[in-house]
Amino acid sequence: MEHRKVSKRILTAAGLVTMVSPWIADMGRTHMRNPHWPPHAKQHDAQTIALGTVLGAASV
């Protein structure tokens, strides 16, 4: 029974990291706030952020 609790905690932590990490990695000056990136590239980056957030939320 204890193994289930541990595995649920590990999967929940992985889901939370999946939700938060795209925001931390991609919302900096080198990605979304980079003025040299064209709008189309920023749109693809936003799709990646949204997908990571939705997949992480679904796993939690």
PDB file with SEQRES, HELIX, SHEET and CRYST1 records, atoms N, CA, C and O in Angstrom:
SEQRES   1 A   60  MET GLU HIS ARG LYS VAL SER LYS ARG ILE LEU THR ALA          
SEQRES   2 A   60  ALA GLY LEU VAL THR MET VAL SER PRO TRP ILE ALA ASP          
SEQRES   3 A   60  MET GLY ARG THR HIS MET ARG ASN PRO HIS TRP PRO PRO          
SEQRES   4 A   60  HIS ALA LYS GLN HIS ASP ALA GLN THR ILE ALA LEU GLY          
SEQRES   5 A   60  THR VAL LEU GLY ALA ALA SER VAL                              
HELIX    1 AA1 GLU A    2  ASP A   26  1                                  25    
HELIX    2 AA2 PRO A   39  SER A   59  1                                  21    
CRYST1    1.000    1.000    1.000  90.00  90.00  90.00 P 1           1          
ATOM      1  N   MET A   1       0.813  -1.198   0.000  1.00  0.00           N  
ATOM      2  CA  MET A   1       0.000   0.000   0.000  1.00  0.00           C  
ATOM      3  C   MET A   1       0.863   1.272   0.000  1.00  0.00           C  
ATOM      4  O   MET A   1       0.515   2.267  -0.636  1.00  0.00           O  
ATOM      5  N   GLU A   2       1.970   1.223   0.709  1.00  0.00           N  
ATOM      6  CA  GLU A   2       2.855   2.385   0.771  1.00  0.00           C  
ATOM      7  C   GLU A   2       3.488   2.676  -0.589  1.00  0.00           C  
ATOM      8  O   GLU A   2       3.766   3.832  -0.909  1.00  0.00           O  
ATOM      9  N   HIS A   3       3.717   1.639  -1.386  1.00  0.00           N  
ATOM     10  CA  HIS A   3       4.308   1.837  -2.712  1.00  0.00           C  
ATOM     11  C   HIS A   3       3.393   2.661  -3.604  1.00  0.00           C  
ATOM     12  O   HIS A   3       3.873   3.443  -4.425  1.00  0.00           O  
ATOM     13  N   ARG A   4       2.089   2.499  -3.457  1.00  0.00           N  
ATOM     14  CA  ARG A   4       1.147   3.283  -4.253  1.00  0.00           C  
ATOM     15  C   ARG A   4       1.226   4.758  -3.908  1.00  0.00           C  
ATOM     16  O   ARG A   4       1.188   5.610  -4.795  1.00  0.00           O  
ATOM     17  N   LYS A   5       1.336   5.058  -2.634  1.00  0.00           N  
ATOM     18  CA  LYS A   5       1.431   6.460  -2.219  1.00  0.00           C  
ATOM     19  C   LYS A   5       2.697   7.105  -2.764  1.00  0.00           C  
ATOM     20  O   LYS A   5       2.676   8.245  -3.228  1.00  0.00           O  
ATOM     21  N   VAL A   6       3.787   6.370  -2.703  1.00  0.00           N  
ATOM     22  CA  VAL A   6       5.058   6.895  -3.208  1.00  0.00           C  
ATOM     23  C   VAL A   6       4.980   7.101  -4.717  1.00  0.00           C  
ATOM     24  O   VAL A   6       5.429   8.127  -5.228  1.00  0.00           O  
ATOM     25  N   SER A   7       4.418   6.139  -5.423  1.00  0.00           N  
ATOM     26  CA  SER A   7       4.340   6.272  -6.883  1.00  0.00           C  
ATOM     27  C   SER A   7       3.409   7.411  -7.277  1.00  0.00           C  
ATOM     28  O   SER A   7       3.685   8.115  -8.247  1.00  0.00           O  
ATOM     29  N   LYS A   8       2.324   7.606  -6.556  1.00  0.00           N  
ATOM     30  CA  LYS A   8       1.431   8.737  -6.851  1.00  0.00           C  
ATOM     31  C   LYS A   8       2.125  10.065  -6.618  1.00  0.00           C  
ATOM     32  O   LYS A   8       1.949  11.009  -7.387  1.00  0.00           O  
ATOM     33  N   ARG A   9       2.912  10.135  -5.559  1.00  0.00           N  
ATOM     34  CA  ARG A   9       3.643  11.384  -5.283  1.00  0.00           C  
ATOM     35  C   ARG A   9       4.678  11.671  -6.364  1.00  0.00           C  
ATOM     36  O   ARG A   9       4.851  12.818  -6.774  1.00  0.00           O  
ATOM     37  N   ILE A  10       5.359  10.639  -6.821  1.00  0.00           N  
ATOM     38  CA  ILE A  10       6.363  10.819  -7.875  1.00  0.00           C  
ATOM     39  C   ILE A  10       5.701  11.268  -9.173  1.00  0.00           C  
ATOM     40  O   ILE A  10       6.196  12.180  -9.835  1.00  0.00           O  
ATOM     41  N   LEU A  11       4.594  10.639  -9.542  1.00  0.00           N  
ATOM     42  CA  LEU A  11       3.892  11.031 -10.776  1.00  0.00           C  
ATOM     43  C   LEU A  11       3.293  12.433 -10.659  1.00  0.00           C  
ATOM     44  O   LEU A  11       3.281  13.181 -11.636  1.00  0.00           O  
ATOM     45  N   THR A  12       2.805  12.790  -9.495  1.00  0.00           N  
ATOM     46  CA  THR A  12       2.284  14.144  -9.291  1.00  0.00           C  
ATOM     47  C   THR A  12       3.403  15.171  -9.407  1.00  0.00           C  
ATOM     48  O   THR A  12       3.227  16.218 -10.030  1.00  0.00           O  
ATOM     49  N   ALA A  13       4.545  14.877  -8.813  1.00  0.00           N  
ATOM     50  CA  ALA A  13       5.684  15.790  -8.920  1.00  0.00           C  
ATOM     51  C   ALA A  13       6.137  15.937 -10.369  1.00  0.00           C  
ATOM     52  O   ALA A  13       6.465  17.040 -10.806  1.00  0.00           O  
ATOM     53  N   ALA A  14       6.158  14.835 -11.118  1.00  0.00           N  
ATOM     54  CA  ALA A  14       6.542  14.906 -12.534  1.00  0.00           C  
ATOM     55  C   ALA A  14       5.542  15.745 -13.327  1.00  0.00           C  
ATOM     56  O   ALA A  14       5.933  16.518 -14.202  1.00  0.00           O  
ATOM     57  N   GLY A  15       4.256  15.593 -13.021  1.00  0.00           N  
ATOM     58  CA  GLY A  15       3.242  16.406 -13.699  1.00  0.00           C  
ATOM     59  C   GLY A  15       3.382  17.879 -13.382  1.00  0.00           C  
ATOM     60  O   GLY A  15       3.230  18.720 -14.268  1.00  0.00           O  
ATOM     61  N   LEU A  16       3.670  18.206 -12.131  1.00  0.00           N  
ATOM     62  CA  LEU A  16       3.852  19.609 -11.755  1.00  0.00           C  
ATOM     63  C   LEU A  16       5.080  20.216 -12.416  1.00  0.00           C  
ATOM     64  O   LEU A  16       5.053  21.366 -12.856  1.00  0.00           O  
ATOM     65  N   VAL A  17       6.156  19.443 -12.486  1.00  0.00           N  
ATOM     66  CA  VAL A  17       7.358  19.929 -13.175  1.00  0.00           C  
ATOM     67  C   VAL A  17       7.072  20.134 -14.660  1.00  0.00           C  
ATOM     68  O   VAL A  17       7.549  21.098 -15.258  1.00  0.00           O  
ATOM     69  N   THR A  18       6.298  19.234 -15.253  1.00  0.00           N  
ATOM     70  CA  THR A  18       5.927  19.365 -16.664  1.00  0.00           C  
ATOM     71  C   THR A  18       5.080  20.612 -16.893  1.00  0.00           C  
ATOM     72  O   THR A  18       5.169  21.235 -17.951  1.00  0.00           O  
ATOM     73  N   MET A  19       4.264  20.977 -15.918  1.00  0.00           N  
ATOM     74  CA  MET A  19       3.434  22.175 -16.056  1.00  0.00           C  
ATOM     75  C   MET A  19       4.244  23.457 -15.918  1.00  0.00           C  
ATOM     76  O   MET A  19       3.987  24.427 -16.631  1.00  0.00           O  
ATOM     77  N   VAL A  20       5.202  23.476 -15.027  1.00  0.00           N  
ATOM     78  CA  VAL A  20       5.903  24.718 -14.684  1.00  0.00           C  
ATOM     79  C   VAL A  20       7.154  24.958 -15.532  1.00  0.00           C  
ATOM     80  O   VAL A  20       7.466  26.104 -15.858  1.00  0.00           O  
ATOM     81  N   SER A  21       7.859  23.910 -15.887  1.00  0.00           N  
ATOM     82  CA  SER A  21       9.150  24.084 -16.555  1.00  0.00           C  
ATOM     83  C   SER A  21       9.095  24.812 -17.900  1.00  0.00           C  
ATOM     84  O   SER A  21      10.017  25.575 -18.185  1.00  0.00           O  
ATOM     85  N   PRO A  22       8.071  24.625 -18.751  1.00  0.00           N  
ATOM     86  CA  PRO A  22       8.061  25.416 -19.988  1.00  0.00           C  
ATOM     87  C   PRO A  22       7.965  26.915 -19.733  1.00  0.00           C  
ATOM     88  O   PRO A  22       8.550  27.711 -20.468  1.00  0.00           O  
ATOM     89  N   TRP A  23       7.232  27.299 -18.699  1.00  0.00           N  
ATOM     90  CA  TRP A  23       7.110  28.722 -18.376  1.00  0.00           C  
ATOM     91  C   TRP A  23       8.443  29.293 -17.927  1.00  0.00           C  
ATOM     92  O   TRP A  23       8.806  30.408 -18.302  1.00  0.00           O  
ATOM     93  N   ILE A  24       9.166  28.534 -17.130  1.00  0.00           N  
ATOM     94  CA  ILE A  24      10.458  29.009 -16.644  1.00  0.00           C  
ATOM     95  C   ILE A  24      11.471  29.058 -17.784  1.00  0.00           C  
ATOM     96  O   ILE A  24      12.225  30.024 -17.904  1.00  0.00           O  
ATOM     97  N   ALA A  25      11.492  28.035 -18.610  1.00  0.00           N  
ATOM     98  CA  ALA A  25      12.511  27.938 -19.659  1.00  0.00           C  
ATOM     99  C   ALA A  25      12.254  28.885 -20.828  1.00  0.00           C  
ATOM    100  O   ALA A  25      13.202  29.435 -21.388  1.00  0.00           O  
ATOM    101  N   ASP A  26      11.002  29.086 -21.204  1.00  0.00           N  
ATOM    102  CA  ASP A  26      10.719  29.793 -22.457  1.00  0.00           C  
ATOM    103  C   ASP A  26      10.259  31.240 -22.307  1.00  0.00           C  
ATOM    104  O   ASP A  26      10.157  31.949 -23.308  1.00  0.00           O  
ATOM    105  N   MET A  27       9.985  31.691 -21.112  1.00  0.00           N  
ATOM    106  CA  MET A  27       9.494  33.071 -20.969  1.00  0.00           C  
ATOM    107  C   MET A  27      10.614  34.062 -20.667  1.00  0.00           C  
ATOM    108  O   MET A  27      10.345  35.163 -20.186  1.00  0.00           O  
ATOM    109  N   GLY A  28      11.836  33.701 -20.934  1.00  0.00           N  
ATOM    110  CA  GLY A  28      12.971  34.578 -20.683  1.00  0.00           C  
ATOM    111  C   GLY A  28      13.294  35.453 -21.881  1.00  0.00           C  
ATOM    112  O   GLY A  28      12.582  35.465 -22.885  1.00  0.00           O  
ATOM    113  N   ARG A  29      14.398  36.190 -21.741  1.00  0.00           N  
ATOM    114  CA  ARG A  29      14.814  37.099 -22.810  1.00  0.00           C  
ATOM    115  C   ARG A  29      15.305  36.370 -24.048  1.00  0.00           C  
ATOM    116  O   ARG A  29      15.321  36.948 -25.135  1.00  0.00           O  
ATOM    117  N   THR A  30      15.705  35.111 -23.907  1.00  0.00           N  
ATOM    118  CA  THR A  30      16.255  34.399 -25.066  1.00  0.00           C  
ATOM    119  C   THR A  30      15.179  33.727 -25.905  1.00  0.00           C  
ATOM    120  O   THR A  30      15.480  33.245 -26.997  1.00  0.00           O  
ATOM    121  N   HIS A  31      13.950  33.679 -25.440  1.00  0.00           N  
ATOM    122  CA  HIS A  31      12.904  33.009 -26.201  1.00  0.00           C  
ATOM    123  C   HIS A  31      11.748  33.961 -26.503  1.00  0.00           C  
ATOM    124  O   HIS A  31      11.811  34.717 -27.473  1.00  0.00           O  
ATOM    125  N   MET A  32      10.706  33.935 -25.696  1.00  0.00           N  
ATOM    126  CA  MET A  32       9.492  34.689 -26.016  1.00  0.00           C  
ATOM    127  C   MET A  32       9.699  36.207 -25.993  1.00  0.00           C  
ATOM    128  O   MET A  32       9.037  36.929 -26.740  1.00  0.00           O  
ATOM    129  N   ARG A  33      10.576  36.680 -25.176  1.00  0.00           N  
ATOM    130  CA  ARG A  33      10.797  38.132 -25.092  1.00  0.00           C  
ATOM    131  C   ARG A  33      11.977  38.606 -25.929  1.00  0.00           C  
ATOM    132  O   ARG A  33      12.455  39.727 -25.759  1.00  0.00           O  
ATOM    133  N   ASN A  34      12.444  37.747 -26.834  1.00  0.00           N  
ATOM    134  CA  ASN A  34      13.549  38.095 -27.708  1.00  0.00           C  
ATOM    135  C   ASN A  34      13.003  38.903 -28.889  1.00  0.00           C  
ATOM    136  O   ASN A  34      12.198  38.385 -29.663  1.00  0.00           O  
ATOM    137  N   PRO A  35      13.421  40.147 -29.039  1.00  0.00           N  
ATOM    138  CA  PRO A  35      12.892  40.964 -30.139  1.00  0.00           C  
ATOM    139  C   PRO A  35      13.338  40.486 -31.519  1.00  0.00           C  
ATOM    140  O   PRO A  35      12.748  40.884 -32.524  1.00  0.00           O  
ATOM    141  N   HIS A  36      14.356  39.651 -31.588  1.00  0.00           N  
ATOM    142  CA  HIS A  36      14.854  39.166 -32.874  1.00  0.00           C  
ATOM    143  C   HIS A  36      14.074  37.961 -33.391  1.00  0.00           C  
ATOM    144  O   HIS A  36      14.225  37.582 -34.553  1.00  0.00           O  
ATOM    145  N   TRP A  37      13.255  37.363 -32.556  1.00  0.00           N  
ATOM    146  CA  TRP A  37      12.442  36.226 -32.995  1.00  0.00           C  
ATOM    147  C   TRP A  37      11.247  36.731 -33.789  1.00  0.00           C  
ATOM    148  O   TRP A  37      10.589  37.681 -33.363  1.00  0.00           O  
ATOM    149  N   PRO A  38      10.952  36.122 -34.929  1.00  0.00           N  
ATOM    150  CA  PRO A  38       9.748  36.524 -35.670  1.00  0.00           C  
ATOM    151  C   PRO A  38       8.485  36.043 -34.940  1.00  0.00           C  
ATOM    152  O   PRO A  38       8.545  35.106 -34.144  1.00  0.00           O  
ATOM    153  N   PRO A  39       7.360  36.681 -35.212  1.00  0.00           N  
ATOM    154  CA  PRO A  39       6.114  36.293 -34.531  1.00  0.00           C  
ATOM    155  C   PRO A  39       5.739  34.832 -34.735  1.00  0.00           C  
ATOM    156  O   PRO A  39       5.173  34.210 -33.836  1.00  0.00           O  
ATOM    157  N   HIS A  40       6.044  34.278 -35.898  1.00  0.00           N  
ATOM    158  CA  HIS A  40       5.678  32.890 -36.150  1.00  0.00           C  
ATOM    159  C   HIS A  40       6.452  31.939 -35.233  1.00  0.00           C  
ATOM    160  O   HIS A  40       5.899  30.944 -34.766  1.00  0.00           O  
ATOM    161  N   ALA A  41       7.708  32.234 -34.979  1.00  0.00           N  
ATOM    162  CA  ALA A  41       8.504  31.409 -34.062  1.00  0.00           C  
ATOM    163  C   ALA A  41       7.968  31.523 -32.638  1.00  0.00           C  
ATOM    164  O   ALA A  41       7.929  30.535 -31.905  1.00  0.00           O  
ATOM    165  N   LYS A  42       7.557  32.725 -32.250  1.00  0.00           N  
ATOM    166  CA  LYS A  42       6.980  32.909 -30.919  1.00  0.00           C  
ATOM    167  C   LYS A  42       5.658  32.159 -30.785  1.00  0.00           C  
ATOM    168  O   LYS A  42       5.327  31.665 -29.707  1.00  0.00           O  
ATOM    169  N   GLN A  43       4.910  32.075 -31.870  1.00  0.00           N  
ATOM    170  CA  GLN A  43       3.644  31.348 -31.835  1.00  0.00           C  
ATOM    171  C   GLN A  43       3.894  29.860 -31.624  1.00  0.00           C  
ATOM    172  O   GLN A  43       3.160  29.210 -30.880  1.00  0.00           O  
ATOM    173  N   HIS A  44       4.922  29.312 -32.270  1.00  0.00           N  
ATOM    174  CA  HIS A  44       5.258  27.905 -32.069  1.00  0.00           C  
ATOM    175  C   HIS A  44       5.754  27.659 -30.647  1.00  0.00           C  
ATOM    176  O   HIS A  44       5.464  26.618 -30.057  1.00  0.00           O  
ATOM    177  N   ASP A  45       6.490  28.599 -30.108  1.00  0.00           N  
ATOM    178  CA  ASP A  45       6.952  28.475 -28.724  1.00  0.00           C  
ATOM    179  C   ASP A  45       5.768  28.530 -27.761  1.00  0.00           C  
ATOM    180  O   ASP A  45       5.743  27.802 -26.769  1.00  0.00           O  
ATOM    181  N   ALA A  46       4.805  29.375 -28.041  1.00  0.00           N  
ATOM    182  CA  ALA A  46       3.602  29.446 -27.199  1.00  0.00           C  
ATOM    183  C   ALA A  46       2.811  28.142 -27.261  1.00  0.00           C  
ATOM    184  O   ALA A  46       2.242  27.713 -26.257  1.00  0.00           O  
ATOM    185  N   GLN A  47       2.773  27.516 -28.420  1.00  0.00           N  
ATOM    186  CA  GLN A  47       2.110  26.215 -28.527  1.00  0.00           C  
ATOM    187  C   GLN A  47       2.810  25.167 -27.660  1.00  0.00           C  
ATOM    188  O   GLN A  47       2.155  24.344 -27.019  1.00  0.00           O  
ATOM    189  N   THR A  48       4.123  25.204 -27.647  1.00  0.00           N  
ATOM    190  CA  THR A  48       4.886  24.266 -26.832  1.00  0.00           C  
ATOM    191  C   THR A  48       4.629  24.496 -25.347  1.00  0.00           C  
ATOM    192  O   THR A  48       4.475  23.537 -24.591  1.00  0.00           O  
ATOM    193  N   ILE A  49       4.580  25.749 -24.925  1.00  0.00           N  
ATOM    194  CA  ILE A  49       4.284  26.072 -23.537  1.00  0.00           C  
ATOM    195  C   ILE A  49       2.893  25.590 -23.164  1.00  0.00           C  
ATOM    196  O   ILE A  49       2.704  24.989 -22.107  1.00  0.00           O  
ATOM    197  N   ALA A  50       1.920  25.849 -24.026  1.00  0.00           N  
ATOM    198  CA  ALA A  50       0.545  25.441 -23.745  1.00  0.00           C  
ATOM    199  C   ALA A  50       0.431  23.922 -23.688  1.00  0.00           C  
ATOM    200  O   ALA A  50      -0.260  23.387 -22.821  1.00  0.00           O  
ATOM    201  N   LEU A  51       1.090  23.231 -24.588  1.00  0.00           N  
ATOM    202  CA  LEU A  51       1.027  21.769 -24.590  1.00  0.00           C  
ATOM    203  C   LEU A  51       1.634  21.189 -23.320  1.00  0.00           C  
ATOM    204  O   LEU A  51       1.065  20.265 -22.740  1.00  0.00           O  
ATOM    205  N   GLY A  52       2.762  21.704 -22.880  1.00  0.00           N  
ATOM    206  CA  GLY A  52       3.372  21.230 -21.642  1.00  0.00           C  
ATOM    207  C   GLY A  52       2.471  21.478 -20.444  1.00  0.00           C  
ATOM    208  O   GLY A  52       2.363  20.631 -19.557  1.00  0.00           O  
ATOM    209  N   THR A  53       1.822  22.637 -20.416  1.00  0.00           N  
ATOM    210  CA  THR A  53       0.932  22.963 -19.310  1.00  0.00           C  
ATOM    211  C   THR A  53      -0.279  22.041 -19.291  1.00  0.00           C  
ATOM    212  O   THR A  53      -0.660  21.536 -18.235  1.00  0.00           O  
ATOM    213  N   VAL A  54      -0.883  21.820 -20.448  1.00  0.00           N  
ATOM    214  CA  VAL A  54      -2.075  20.966 -20.522  1.00  0.00           C  
ATOM    215  C   VAL A  54      -1.725  19.514 -20.205  1.00  0.00           C  
ATOM    216  O   VAL A  54      -2.463  18.847 -19.480  1.00  0.00           O  
ATOM    217  N   LEU A  55      -0.617  19.022 -20.735  1.00  0.00           N  
ATOM    218  CA  LEU A  55      -0.230  17.632 -20.455  1.00  0.00           C  
ATOM    219  C   LEU A  55       0.114  17.422 -18.992  1.00  0.00           C  
ATOM    220  O   LEU A  55      -0.218  16.388 -18.414  1.00  0.00           O  
ATOM    221  N   GLY A  56       0.777  18.398 -18.396  1.00  0.00           N  
ATOM    222  CA  GLY A  56       1.083  18.291 -16.975  1.00  0.00           C  
ATOM    223  C   GLY A  56      -0.167  18.328 -16.125  1.00  0.00           C  
ATOM    224  O   GLY A  56      -0.287  17.574 -15.159  1.00  0.00           O  
ATOM    225  N   ALA A  57      -1.101  19.200 -16.475  1.00  0.00           N  
ATOM    226  CA  ALA A  57      -2.372  19.274 -15.730  1.00  0.00           C  
ATOM    227  C   ALA A  57      -3.168  17.987 -15.883  1.00  0.00           C  
ATOM    228  O   ALA A  57      -3.792  17.525 -14.927  1.00  0.00           O  
ATOM    229  N   ALA A  58      -3.152  17.411 -17.066  1.00  0.00           N  
ATOM    230  CA  ALA A  58      -3.886  16.167 -17.277  1.00  0.00           C  
ATOM    231  C   ALA A  58      -3.278  15.017 -16.480  1.00  0.00           C  
ATOM    232  O   ALA A  58      -4.002  14.142 -16.003  1.00  0.00           O  
ATOM    233  N   SER A  59      -1.978  15.012 -16.336  1.00  0.00           N  
ATOM    234  CA  SER A  59      -1.349  13.930 -15.580  1.00  0.00           C  
ATOM    235  C   SER A  59      -1.549  14.082 -14.084  1.00  0.00           C  
ATOM    236  O   SER A  59      -1.584  13.089 -13.357  1.00  0.00           O  
ATOM    237  N   VAL A  60      -1.682  15.317 -13.618  1.00  0.00           N  
ATOM    238  CA  VAL A  60      -1.938  15.530 -12.189  1.00  0.00           C  
ATOM    239  C   VAL A  60      -3.382  15.173 -11.900  1.00  0.00           C  
ATOM    240  O   VAL A  60      -3.827  15.274 -10.757  1.00  0.00           O  
TER     241      VAL A  60                                                      
END                                                                             
